[in-house]
Amino acid sequence: MRDELRRNGRRKEQLFKRGRLFFILDPSSLILRKASFILEKGFTLLEVLIAVAILSIVLGAIYSTFFLSNRAMEGMDESMTKLQESRRAIDILRRELDALYYKETREDTFLKIVDRDNYGKQATQLDFTAFTTLMPGLSKISYYVEEKDKKQILYKKIGAALGNKENEGTDIIDDLEEFSIEAKYNDAWVKTWDTSVTKKCPEEIKISLSVMIHGKKVTLSDISRPMYGKAI
């Protein structure tokens, strides 16, 4: 028994013999001889260069695909962000116009829609009074477009209706294409309105906002129906 263990130990120690690798699975199993590969021959310089060239082509293709996919995702993120900002701005303005407050006997209440354009692009100015949750009492809210760095920017200004204090405008949307406000009058949409002349508010006010997405003009619209003095 001891002689058998000694023979098995010598077999495990002699794993390499004459350039060939021996695998011993178990003392009682068959000995697998000549079962591994024998590196008797190396690679030539030409073979190495061909392998490097193939690897470079594969890595270049993978990098190009990743780079294009990354750019596409970034462009999609920017477009989605701009659309979300535009939709949010229209939604806020629609709610503010729904809460528009005008009373003929009060001089501090009004609605003014001024038809303007910048280099042929619609840039309406809107001023009105409404009750908002942003500040107590009656508020004066203004929306207007100004050009900065060759881009049209939509600004919003809000302050107390009473008093002469002017608040600084806050930019709402950068790189705006067009901003349009229209009021419904006798089943037609008009681009100007002044309660000091009409002595009343329109039944409906249409809000339109356009932005450029991948070189195409995308227009979002919504309609406000001022609720003051109407039954709910």
Phi and psi restraints in degrees (value plus and minus 20) as a CYANA .aco file:
   2 ARG   PHI     -84.7   -44.7
   2 ARG   PSI     -58.0   -18.0
   3 ASP   PHI     -83.4   -43.4
   3 ASP   PSI     -57.0   -17.0
   4 GLU   PHI     -85.5   -45.5
   4 GLU   PSI     -61.2   -21.2
   5 LEU   PHI     -83.9   -43.9
   5 LEU   PSI     -59.5   -19.5
   6 ARG   PHI     -83.0   -43.0
   6 ARG   PSI     -62.8   -22.8
   7 ARG   PHI     -83.0   -43.0
   7 ARG   PSI     -60.6   -20.6
   8 ASN   PHI     -85.5   -45.5
   8 ASN   PSI     -57.9   -17.9
   9 GLY   PHI     -84.0   -44.0
   9 GLY   PSI     -62.0   -22.0
  10 ARG   PHI     -85.1   -45.1
  10 ARG   PSI     -53.3   -13.3
  11 ARG   PHI     -85.5   -45.5
  11 ARG   PSI     -61.1   -21.1
  12 LYS   PHI     -86.3   -46.3
  12 LYS   PSI     -54.3   -14.3
  13 GLU   PHI     -93.3   -53.3
  13 GLU   PSI     -51.3   -11.3
  14 GLN   PHI    -113.4   -73.4
  14 GLN   PSI      50.3    90.3
  15 LEU   PHI    -100.4   -60.4
  15 LEU   PSI     -48.5    -8.5
  16 PHE   PHI    -135.1   -95.1
  16 PHE   PSI     109.7   149.7
  17 LYS   PHI    -173.1  -133.1
  17 LYS   PSI     102.9   142.9
  18 ARG   PHI      35.0    75.0
  18 ARG   PSI      19.8    59.8
  19 GLY   PHI      56.3    96.3
  19 GLY   PSI     -14.3    25.7
  20 ARG   PHI    -136.6   -96.6
  20 ARG   PSI     123.7   163.7
  21 LEU   PHI    -119.9   -79.9
  21 LEU   PSI     109.8   149.8
  22 PHE   PHI    -125.6   -85.6
  22 PHE   PSI     118.3   158.3
  23 PHE   PHI    -130.6   -90.6
  23 PHE   PSI     106.1   146.1
  24 ILE   PHI    -130.8   -90.8
  24 ILE   PSI      90.5   130.5
  25 LEU   PHI     -96.9   -56.9
  25 LEU   PSI     -62.8   -22.8
  26 ASP   PHI    -185.4  -145.4
  26 ASP   PSI     130.9   170.9
  27 PRO   PHI     -76.6   -36.6
  27 PRO   PSI     -50.2   -10.2
  28 SER   PHI    -113.6   -73.6
  28 SER   PSI     -25.5    14.5
  29 SER   PHI    -112.5   -72.5
  29 SER   PSI     154.4   194.4
  30 LEU   PHI     -93.6   -53.6
  30 LEU   PSI     127.4   167.4
  31 ILE   PHI    -109.6   -69.6
  31 ILE   PSI     102.4   142.4
  32 LEU   PHI    -108.7   -68.7
  32 LEU   PSI      89.1   129.1
  33 ARG   PHI    -121.4   -81.4
  33 ARG   PSI     130.2   170.2
  34 LYS   PHI      36.2    76.2
  34 LYS   PSI      19.1    59.1
  35 ALA   PHI    -117.9   -77.9
  35 ALA   PSI     -31.2     8.8
  36 SER   PHI    -125.4   -85.4
  36 SER   PSI     146.0   186.0
  37 PHE   PHI    -100.1   -60.1
  37 PHE   PSI     128.6   168.6
  38 ILE   PHI    -129.5   -89.5
  38 ILE   PSI      95.6   135.6
  39 LEU   PHI    -106.5   -66.5
  39 LEU   PSI      58.0    98.0
  40 GLU   PHI    -109.7   -69.7
  40 GLU   PSI     -32.6     7.4
  41 LYS   PHI    -155.6  -115.6
  41 LYS   PSI     114.3   154.3
  42 GLY   PHI    -109.1   -69.1
  42 GLY   PSI    -194.9  -154.9
  43 PHE   PHI    -112.7   -72.7
  43 PHE   PSI     125.6   165.6
  44 THR   PHI    -104.2   -64.2
  44 THR   PSI     144.0   184.0
  45 LEU   PHI     -81.6   -41.6
  45 LEU   PSI     -58.0   -18.0
  46 LEU   PHI     -83.4   -43.4
  46 LEU   PSI     -61.3   -21.3
  47 GLU   PHI     -85.3   -45.3
  47 GLU   PSI     -59.0   -19.0
  48 VAL   PHI     -84.3   -44.3
  48 VAL   PSI     -64.0   -24.0
  49 LEU   PHI     -83.7   -43.7
  49 LEU   PSI     -60.6   -20.6
  50 ILE   PHI     -83.8   -43.8
  50 ILE   PSI     -61.9   -21.9
  51 ALA   PHI     -83.9   -43.9
  51 ALA   PSI     -61.6   -21.6
  52 VAL   PHI     -85.0   -45.0
  52 VAL   PSI     -60.2   -20.2
  53 ALA   PHI     -84.0   -44.0
  53 ALA   PSI     -64.6   -24.6
  54 ILE   PHI     -83.1   -43.1
  54 ILE   PSI     -62.7   -22.7
  55 LEU   PHI     -82.3   -42.3
  55 LEU   PSI     -59.8   -19.8
  56 SER   PHI     -83.6   -43.6
  56 SER   PSI     -61.8   -21.8
  57 ILE   PHI     -83.3   -43.3
  57 ILE   PSI     -64.1   -24.1
  58 VAL   PHI     -84.0   -44.0
  58 VAL   PSI     -66.0   -26.0
  59 LEU   PHI     -84.7   -44.7
  59 LEU   PSI     -58.1   -18.1
  60 GLY   PHI     -82.7   -42.7
  60 GLY   PSI     -61.8   -21.8
  61 ALA   PHI     -84.5   -44.5
  61 ALA   PSI     -61.6   -21.6
  62 ILE   PHI     -84.7   -44.7
  62 ILE   PSI     -62.2   -22.2
  63 TYR   PHI     -84.9   -44.9
  63 TYR   PSI     -63.4   -23.4
  64 SER   PHI     -81.5   -41.5
  64 SER   PSI     -63.7   -23.7
  65 THR   PHI     -82.3   -42.3
  65 THR   PSI     -63.8   -23.8
  66 PHE   PHI     -84.3   -44.3
  66 PHE   PSI     -62.1   -22.1
  67 PHE   PHI     -84.2   -44.2
  67 PHE   PSI     -64.8   -24.8
  68 LEU   PHI     -85.8   -45.8
  68 LEU   PSI     -60.9   -20.9
  69 SER   PHI     -84.0   -44.0
  69 SER   PSI     -59.9   -19.9
  70 ASN   PHI     -84.9   -44.9
  70 ASN   PSI     -62.7   -22.7
  71 ARG   PHI     -84.0   -44.0
  71 ARG   PSI     -60.6   -20.6
  72 ALA   PHI     -83.2   -43.2
  72 ALA   PSI     -60.4   -20.4
  73 MET   PHI     -86.8   -46.8
  73 MET   PSI     -60.1   -20.1
  74 GLU   PHI     -84.0   -44.0
  74 GLU   PSI     -63.0   -23.0
  75 GLY   PHI     -82.8   -42.8
  75 GLY   PSI     -58.5   -18.5
  76 MET   PHI     -86.4   -46.4
  76 MET   PSI     -60.4   -20.4
  77 ASP   PHI     -82.7   -42.7
  77 ASP   PSI     -62.7   -22.7
  78 GLU   PHI     -84.0   -44.0
  78 GLU   PSI     -62.2   -22.2
  79 SER   PHI     -84.6   -44.6
  79 SER   PSI     -64.0   -24.0
  80 MET   PHI     -84.4   -44.4
  80 MET   PSI     -58.1   -18.1
  81 THR   PHI     -83.8   -43.8
  81 THR   PSI     -63.9   -23.9
  82 LYS   PHI     -84.8   -44.8
  82 LYS   PSI     -61.5   -21.5
  83 LEU   PHI     -85.0   -45.0
  83 LEU   PSI     -60.4   -20.4
  84 GLN   PHI     -85.7   -45.7
  84 GLN   PSI     -60.8   -20.8
  85 GLU   PHI     -83.4   -43.4
  85 GLU   PSI     -62.0   -22.0
  86 SER   PHI     -84.7   -44.7
  86 SER   PSI     -67.2   -27.2
  87 ARG   PHI     -83.0   -43.0
  87 ARG   PSI     -58.8   -18.8
  88 ARG   PHI     -85.0   -45.0
  88 ARG   PSI     -61.9   -21.9
  89 ALA   PHI     -83.5   -43.5
  89 ALA   PSI     -62.9   -22.9
  90 ILE   PHI     -85.2   -45.2
  90 ILE   PSI     -60.9   -20.9
  91 ASP   PHI     -83.6   -43.6
  91 ASP   PSI     -62.6   -22.6
  92 ILE   PHI     -85.1   -45.1
  92 ILE   PSI     -65.1   -25.1
  93 LEU   PHI     -83.7   -43.7
  93 LEU   PSI     -59.9   -19.9
  94 ARG   PHI     -81.6   -41.6
  94 ARG   PSI     -62.3   -22.3
  95 ARG   PHI     -86.2   -46.2
  95 ARG   PSI     -58.6   -18.6
  96 GLU   PHI     -85.3   -45.3
  96 GLU   PSI     -60.6   -20.6
  97 LEU   PHI     -90.3   -50.3
  97 LEU   PSI     -50.6   -10.6
  98 ASP   PHI     -81.1   -41.1
  98 ASP   PSI     -52.3   -12.3
  99 ALA   PHI    -114.5   -74.5
  99 ALA   PSI      -5.5    34.5
 100 LEU   PHI     -76.2   -36.2
 100 LEU   PSI     116.5   156.5
 101 TYR   PHI    -143.8  -103.8
 101 TYR   PSI      99.7   139.7
 102 TYR   PHI    -160.0  -120.0
 102 TYR   PSI     113.0   153.0
 103 LYS   PHI    -155.8  -115.8
 103 LYS   PSI     105.5   145.5
 104 GLU   PHI     -78.0   -38.0
 104 GLU   PSI     -50.9   -10.9
 105 THR   PHI    -101.7   -61.7
 105 THR   PSI     -25.3    14.7
 106 ARG   PHI    -133.0   -93.0
 106 ARG   PSI     101.1   141.1
 107 GLU   PHI     -95.3   -55.3
 107 GLU   PSI     -37.8     2.2
 108 ASP   PHI    -108.0   -68.0
 108 ASP   PSI     -12.2    27.8
 109 THR   PHI    -135.6   -95.6
 109 THR   PSI     119.9   159.9
 110 PHE   PHI    -187.6  -147.6
 110 PHE   PSI     147.9   187.9
 111 LEU   PHI    -163.3  -123.3
 111 LEU   PSI     102.5   142.5
 112 LYS   PHI    -149.8  -109.8
 112 LYS   PSI     104.1   144.1
 113 ILE   PHI    -136.5   -96.5
 113 ILE   PSI      95.5   135.5
 114 VAL   PHI    -130.3   -90.3
 114 VAL   PSI     101.3   141.3
 115 ASP   PHI     -97.2   -57.2
 115 ASP   PSI      95.0   135.0
 116 ARG   PHI    -155.8  -115.8
 116 ARG   PSI     141.9   181.9
 117 ASP   PHI    -168.1  -128.1
 117 ASP   PSI     131.6   171.6
 118 ASN   PHI    -136.6   -96.6
 118 ASN   PSI      89.6   129.6
 119 TYR   PHI      33.0    73.0
 119 TYR   PSI      24.8    64.8
 120 GLY   PHI      64.2   104.2
 120 GLY   PSI     -20.4    19.6
 121 LYS   PHI    -125.2   -85.2
 121 LYS   PSI     112.5   152.5
 122 GLN   PHI     -80.7   -40.7
 122 GLN   PSI     109.6   149.6
 123 ALA   PHI    -163.7  -123.7
 123 ALA   PSI      47.3    87.3
 124 THR   PHI     -83.1   -43.1
 124 THR   PSI     125.2   165.2
 125 GLN   PHI    -127.8   -87.8
 125 GLN   PSI     112.4   152.4
 126 LEU   PHI    -145.4  -105.4
 126 LEU   PSI     108.5   148.5
 127 ASP   PHI    -153.2  -113.2
 127 ASP   PSI     112.4   152.4
 128 PHE   PHI    -179.1  -139.1
 128 PHE   PSI     147.6   187.6
 129 THR   PHI    -133.7   -93.7
 129 THR   PSI     122.0   162.0
 130 ALA   PHI    -180.0  -140.0
 130 ALA   PSI     142.3   182.3
 131 PHE   PHI    -114.8   -74.8
 131 PHE   PSI     105.1   145.1
 132 THR   PHI    -147.2  -107.2
 132 THR   PSI     147.7   187.7
 133 THR   PHI    -106.7   -66.7
 133 THR   PSI     -23.0    17.0
 134 LEU   PHI     -99.3   -59.3
 134 LEU   PSI     -44.8    -4.8
 135 MET   PHI    -175.9  -135.9
 135 MET   PSI     132.3   172.3
 136 PRO   PHI     -92.9   -52.9
 136 PRO   PSI     132.2   172.2
 137 GLY   PHI      59.4    99.4
 137 GLY   PSI    -192.8  -152.8
 138 LEU   PHI     -96.2   -56.2
 138 LEU   PSI     115.3   155.3
 139 SER   PHI    -134.3   -94.3
 139 SER   PSI     128.6   168.6
 140 LYS   PHI    -124.1   -84.1
 140 LYS   PSI     103.8   143.8
 141 ILE   PHI    -139.5   -99.5
 141 ILE   PSI     114.5   154.5
 142 SER   PHI    -149.7  -109.7
 142 SER   PSI     118.4   158.4
 143 TYR   PHI    -143.1  -103.1
 143 TYR   PSI     111.5   151.5
 144 TYR   PHI    -173.4  -133.4
 144 TYR   PSI     141.5   181.5
 145 VAL   PHI    -136.8   -96.8
 145 VAL   PSI     113.7   153.7
 146 GLU   PHI    -151.4  -111.4
 146 GLU   PSI     132.3   172.3
 147 GLU   PHI    -115.7   -75.7
 147 GLU   PSI     115.5   155.5
 148 LYS   PHI    -167.7  -127.7
 148 LYS   PSI     105.9   145.9
 149 ASP   PHI      34.1    74.1
 149 ASP   PSI      21.9    61.9
 150 LYS   PHI      43.1    83.1
 150 LYS   PSI       4.0    44.0
 151 LYS   PHI    -148.8  -108.8
 151 LYS   PSI     123.3   163.3
 152 GLN   PHI    -107.4   -67.4
 152 GLN   PSI     111.4   151.4
 153 ILE   PHI    -144.1  -104.1
 153 ILE   PSI     112.4   152.4
 154 LEU   PHI    -108.4   -68.4
 154 LEU   PSI     104.6   144.6
 155 TYR   PHI    -132.4   -92.4
 155 TYR   PSI     134.6   174.6
 156 LYS   PHI    -150.4  -110.4
 156 LYS   PSI     117.6   157.6
 157 LYS   PHI    -151.4  -111.4
 157 LYS   PSI     112.8   152.8
 158 ILE   PHI    -156.0  -116.0
 158 ILE   PSI     118.9   158.9
 159 GLY   PHI    -183.1  -143.1
 159 GLY   PSI    -199.2  -159.2
 160 ALA   PHI     -91.2   -51.2
 160 ALA   PSI     119.8   159.8
 161 ALA   PHI     -86.4   -46.4
 161 ALA   PSI     -55.0   -15.0
 162 LEU   PHI    -112.1   -72.1
 162 LEU   PSI     116.8   156.8
 163 GLY   PHI      87.5   127.5
 163 GLY   PSI     143.8   183.8
 164 ASN   PHI    -126.2   -86.2
 164 ASN   PSI      -9.3    30.7
 165 LYS   PHI     -91.6   -51.6
 165 LYS   PSI     107.4   147.4
 166 GLU   PHI    -123.1   -83.1
 166 GLU   PSI     102.1   142.1
 167 ASN   PHI    -108.1   -68.1
 167 ASN   PSI     136.1   176.1
 168 GLU   PHI     -97.3   -57.3
 168 GLU   PSI     120.3   160.3
 169 GLY   PHI     -92.9   -52.9
 169 GLY   PSI     127.4   167.4
 170 THR   PHI    -131.5   -91.5
 170 THR   PSI     111.2   151.2
 171 ASP   PHI     -92.8   -52.8
 171 ASP   PSI     112.8   152.8
 172 ILE   PHI    -121.0   -81.0
 172 ILE   PSI     -67.7   -27.7
 173 ILE   PHI    -157.2  -117.2
 173 ILE   PSI     108.1   148.1
 174 ASP   PHI    -110.0   -70.0
 174 ASP   PSI     134.4   174.4
 175 ASP   PHI      34.2    74.2
 175 ASP   PSI      33.4    73.4
 176 LEU   PHI    -103.5   -63.5
 176 LEU   PSI     124.3   164.3
 177 GLU   PHI    -110.6   -70.6
 177 GLU   PSI     -74.4   -34.4
 178 GLU   PHI    -168.7  -128.7
 178 GLU   PSI     131.2   171.2
 179 PHE   PHI    -157.8  -117.8
 179 PHE   PSI     101.1   141.1
 180 SER   PHI    -154.8  -114.8
 180 SER   PSI     116.2   156.2
 181 ILE   PHI    -145.7  -105.7
 181 ILE   PSI     108.6   148.6
 182 GLU   PHI    -150.5  -110.5
 182 GLU   PSI     125.4   165.4
 183 ALA   PHI    -133.2   -93.2
 183 ALA   PSI     124.3   164.3
 184 LYS   PHI    -107.5   -67.5
 184 LYS   PSI     106.0   146.0
 185 TYR   PHI    -158.8  -118.8
 185 TYR   PSI      96.4   136.4
 186 ASN   PHI      32.6    72.6
 186 ASN   PSI      29.7    69.7
 187 ASP   PHI      43.3    83.3
 187 ASP   PSI       0.9    40.9
 188 ALA   PHI    -153.1  -113.1
 188 ALA   PSI     131.9   171.9
 189 TRP   PHI    -115.0   -75.0
 189 TRP   PSI     105.7   145.7
 190 VAL   PHI    -135.9   -95.9
 190 VAL   PSI     132.2   172.2
 191 LYS   PHI    -117.2   -77.2
 191 LYS   PSI     -19.5    20.5
 192 THR   PHI    -152.8  -112.8
 192 THR   PSI     130.4   170.4
 193 TRP   PHI    -180.3  -140.3
 193 TRP   PSI     118.6   158.6
 194 ASP   PHI    -166.7  -126.7
 194 ASP   PSI      94.1   134.1
 195 THR   PHI     -86.5   -46.5
 195 THR   PSI     -39.6     0.4
 196 SER   PHI     -87.9   -47.9
 196 SER   PSI     -38.7     1.3
 197 VAL   PHI    -123.7   -83.7
 197 VAL   PSI     -67.9   -27.9
 198 THR   PHI     -97.6   -57.6
 198 THR   PSI     -46.3    -6.3
 199 LYS   PHI      43.9    83.9
 199 LYS   PSI       1.6    41.6
 200 LYS   PHI    -182.3  -142.3
 200 LYS   PSI     145.1   185.1
 201 CYS   PHI    -115.8   -75.8
 201 CYS   PSI     131.0   171.0
 202 PRO   PHI     -90.2   -50.2
 202 PRO   PSI     136.1   176.1
 203 GLU   PHI     -90.8   -50.8
 203 GLU   PSI     -55.6   -15.6
 204 GLU   PHI    -156.9  -116.9
 204 GLU   PSI     126.7   166.7
 205 ILE   PHI    -150.9  -110.9
 205 ILE   PSI     104.7   144.7
 206 LYS   PHI    -119.5   -79.5
 206 LYS   PSI     110.7   150.7
 207 ILE   PHI    -129.3   -89.3
 207 ILE   PSI     107.9   147.9
 208 SER   PHI    -151.4  -111.4
 208 SER   PSI     116.8   156.8
 209 LEU   PHI    -161.3  -121.3
 209 LEU   PSI     108.9   148.9
 210 SER   PHI    -140.0  -100.0
 210 SER   PSI     118.6   158.6
 211 VAL   PHI    -154.6  -114.6
 211 VAL   PSI     140.5   180.5
 212 MET   PHI    -115.8   -75.8
 212 MET   PSI     105.7   145.7
 213 ILE   PHI    -144.9  -104.9
 213 ILE   PSI      92.5   132.5
 214 HIS   PHI      33.7    73.7
 214 HIS   PSI      23.1    63.1
 215 GLY   PHI      60.6   100.6
 215 GLY   PSI     -17.2    22.8
 216 LYS   PHI    -138.8   -98.8
 216 LYS   PSI     120.3   160.3
 217 LYS   PHI    -101.1   -61.1
 217 LYS   PSI     103.8   143.8
 218 VAL   PHI    -133.4   -93.4
 218 VAL   PSI     105.5   145.5
 219 THR   PHI    -131.7   -91.7
 219 THR   PSI     109.1   149.1
 220 LEU   PHI    -131.1   -91.1
 220 LEU   PSI     118.9   158.9
 221 SER   PHI    -157.2  -117.2
 221 SER   PSI     135.6   175.6
 222 ASP   PHI    -176.8  -136.8
 222 ASP   PSI     142.0   182.0
 223 ILE   PHI    -144.1  -104.1
 223 ILE   PSI     110.0   150.0
 224 SER   PHI    -123.2   -83.2
 224 SER   PSI     125.0   165.0
 225 ARG   PHI    -147.5  -107.5
 225 ARG   PSI      76.6   116.6
 226 PRO   PHI     -71.7   -31.7
 226 PRO   PSI     112.8   152.8
 227 MET   PHI    -120.5   -80.5
 227 MET   PSI     -29.8    10.2
 228 TYR   PHI     -83.8   -43.8
 228 TYR   PSI     110.4   150.4
 229 GLY   PHI      62.3   102.3
 229 GLY   PSI     -15.6    24.4
 230 LYS   PHI    -130.7   -90.7
 230 LYS   PSI     131.7   171.7
 231 ALA   PHI     -94.1   -54.1
 231 ALA   PSI     119.6   159.6
